[in-house]
Amino acid sequence: MTSEQGTASHNPPAGKRKVGRARKLWTLLCIALMVPVLAAVLYAAFRFLPERAVTYDTMEDHFKYGSTGGDRVTGFPIWIW
C-alpha cells in the first residue's frame, strides 16, 4: 500500500463532503420548521379538544349560561350558523 492510497481512504472526495454538509443543513432546516408547527398543533389540541365542565358562581348563572350537553354528539344545530 502506498501513502497516497492510505490518505485517500481517510478523506472523502470534496463532492461527498458537500453532499453530507448539504444533507445536514437540510435536516436542520426541516427540524427548525417542524418544531414551531408541532408546537402550534399541540397548543391547539390542548386548547380546543378537552371537554371540561364549566363551573359558575351562582345557580342563576349556571341556568342562564350552562349547557345541557346536547351538543356533544350531534354538534350545534345548523340554523345557528
C-alpha positions, -999 to +999 in steps of 0.1 A: +000+000+000+014+034-009+010+065+012-014+080-015-038+052-011-037+054+027-046+091+028-073+088+001-093+063+020-095+085+051-105+117+034-137+116+013-137+134-020-148+171-019-181+163-037-191+138-010-183+164+018-206+189+001-234+164-001-230+155+035-229+191+046-260+199+024-279+170+039-271+182+074-282+217+066-314+204+050-321+182+081-316+212+104-339+233+083-366+207+084-363+203+121-363+241+126-396+243+106-412+213+122-407+225+158-430+256+156-456+237+136-457+209+161-458+234+190-488+251+173-506+218+167-501+207+203-512+241+216-544+239+195-551+204+206-547+212+243-567+244+239-597+232+219-600+194+225-606+189+262-641+189+274-641+204+309-672+213+328-676+250+334-685+260+370-704+291+376-706+312+408-743+311+412-771+287+402-787+316+383-756+320+361-755+282+356-791+283+345-785+312+321-752+302+305-748+265+312-750+238+285-772+208+287-746+187+269-768+181+238-741+195+215-716+167+223-730+141+200-747+160+172-729+193+174-745+227+171-777+229+151-770+242+115-795+270+118-773+287+145-746+293+119 
